[in-house]
């Protein structure tokens, strides 16, 4: 199947299934079921598209496609970002797959999905960026979607545990600081007419 016909098929699937999920929710009010169905739908779209586009990359060192944060936990709310990590063994494989990853990301944006893509090598995941603590926290909920299973296993079984052991104090301190900043931004109150469910 060509990329354009797959994209058209996925656009129809996304629109029809999203409408069906919304109708079921409006009739039964089951928020947990809505989130699970939406996560399953988006995962189906992402993995189908990835299989089509990634197989076009002829270079060795195929990246792992990893769900992060809420998507990794299976909690994809209707307007949540789709947090994806393109995980590479090294810089050479990242360079080799730059064009397929660009086309994959563009295809998801064309489906009007709110994609938040990140590309990292294993060694970059092993370093804590104090200015991007959210990435380290999102890694805690990583989930394999496709690509190279071995690279993902190294991330999950070695890199993340080592990072947490080494940086746990900094992670906790920065997370507390971010929480205080968010609370201060909203007047230190939990009472809002339109709360952000994610926060």
Helices and strands as residue ranges (DSSP letters): H 3-28, H 31-54, E 64-67, H 69-73, E 82-88, H 91-96, H 98-110, E 115-121, H 122-125, H 133-139, E 143-147, H 149-154, I 155-159, H 160-185
